[in-house]
Each structure stands twice: as structure tokens, then as C-alpha cells.
């Protein structure tokens, strides 16, 4: 994305004039983000009630995602490459919601109304102009990305459940057969919609590398008050039809390097880690892969048999189960927190790290890896519950 033609005079920090004004607005509304979000949706649905049907009936999870995505994009205004990548992914992903170019002005109108109401000390004519320029650029990138994607991919894929394996009382392994070819890379994830909760999409990682038979596998954990996850674990059966969004995510293997892979998988976060191991094997690599598989107890290591079978198959693979409660280190089982186990076994020179699991584990894992000297560019993860998991725009 080229920088906007106006409002682009840099100050001593290297930020553009527009970016400075936008950042001030973001700082001011941060303490009242909930009120700003509620007002934003109120304006959007009152002024444009026809847009309500693009959103799920219950807005508990959706409520702050759209506005949060816009604000995140605006704050990246001075990083055109990162902005284009972020918005391109959003634009492509939003096709599954039925988003059209005509919808963007309505969202922009509600955005300006919410910001002007809650950014009471920083909002003026110059700030409004900066936001208009930023939102115009943001929406155009998303529109262009969606239009380009429409030429080569459907907005969503139908997929039939062919097997449903309940591993624990709240974890199921689902295998799906998509109705048409579904291209993806090991380490990526997609959005899933069930027939029981229309327009409620949740993100899940692929639990295997692409297979010759085209089948897709997911590991689903039912979480409290999780409508989609509970439906997939406790209600879904073979023969049910789900909808899948496009594949996305950057936690993929760089096969141009011979660095080792250091993989941290917490809970069902082991799913994409397993896919990465299969990907390395399929490429014929012989570089070392170290997998730390964490859970609360040994009972929660629901896929440990699969991982240990892979370890027996590939001499370059080491699997280290880690539990936070339960017995000690018998049988190779480590006790403690997953990031701390990684620290104890470090420092991991010449490794690239891949992290998947609960947000807290990812945060602490990144902190540990940075603390032992691993460069940020060698640490990869996809934060599902972060800003990438957005609703329709």
C-alpha cells in the first residue's frame, strides 16, 4: 500500500502526521474500549439494520472483533508491508460472511461516530481527516484482496464429517471430506461454521499436513460456554456438513533453511505441531525437530500415542511430554510449566520456534525464548483469539 498522499509529514519519531493523530486517538479510547465498541455497533445497526444479518445472533464473542481489527490496522499505517498482509488476509477471509464493497462505507460511518464520541480531547478536524484517509486506504486494500481472491477461490467450502473420535470427555478428533479441493499448508488454520450456530465461525488448526486423499483433520476442545466447540465435540456426527473458510496463518515451515524446529504445543495446540512434523517428513528433511507437548496431567496428553509413534518412526524427532500436575518424571514425563521446561533444556541455538496453544502459554513461551536469546524473527505463532480472528467488515 502506498502512503496516503496527504497527511504524510514525518516527525522525529519516523511516524507520519496521520499516524501520530491516529495513535493519539487510540491511546485516548483505550480505557473506554468497551463503551466505544458498544456505541459503534449501536450506530451501525440502527443506521443500517440490513447489516445485522451478516453477524451472529449472539454477539458475545463477535462484539469487539470488527472494531478491534480496524483499530489495529490503523495503528499499522506506517508499515505498508505488514498492513497489506494483515488486511489482505482479512479481506479474503471476510468473503465467507457475505461482505461486499457496498458495506464498507457504513462501517466507516459508524467508526467515525464512535471515535468522535469517545475521543473527546483529541478529536478535531485534522484528526477526523486522518482517520478518513486511513479508513479509505484500509477498506480499499480489503476490497481489492477479496476481489482478487474471488477469481480463484470460493468464499467457503462445504465439508462432510467422516469420522468423530472422542478422545476425552471434552476433546474430539474430527476428520472431514471437503466437497472440492481444499489447498492449505501444514501449520495453517481455518474458520469453521456448524449448522447449529449459523454465522458463528471459530478458528481451528489443521492437525495434519495435506493428504493425498484430501481429508482434513481437526482437534476440537469443548470450552465452557463455547457454542461451536461444544457442538463439534458433543453434537456433531459423521454425515454432518460443516462450512470452512479459506486457510490462513503464517506458522508454516521454511524449507529453505536447515535450522532445527523447536515446537511447543499446549493442549490441542499439538494439532498444528503434528502437521509440521509430517510436513518435515514429507519434504525429506533430516534436521532435528524437538516437540514439547504440554498438558495439565498425563490424562490430558490425548494424542501422546500418535506423537510417540512419530518419534519411533523418525530418528530426527524428539517428543518431550510435560505436565503441570501429577507424578514426576517417570517414563520421560517432565513436570512443570511448558515454557520453563523449554528454558531448562535450552538455549536452542540454530532453531526456529513454533508455538501453538492457549494464549497465556504462547505469551510466556515467547518471553522465555526471547529471554534465552532467540531472535524474534525465528519465533512463529498464530494467535487465534487475537486480532486475526475478526468478524465481518
Helices and strands as residue ranges (DSSP letters): H 17-29, G 30-32, H 33-47, G 49-54, H 65-75, H 80-93, G 94-97, H 101-118, H 125-150, E 157-168, E 171-178, E 189-193, E 201-205, E 215-221, H 227-230, I 231-235, E 241-244, E 260-266, G 267-269, H 270-282, E 289-295, G 298-300, H 304-313, E 317-323, G 330-332, E 334-335, H 338-344, E 351-356, H 359-371, G 376-378, E 379-381
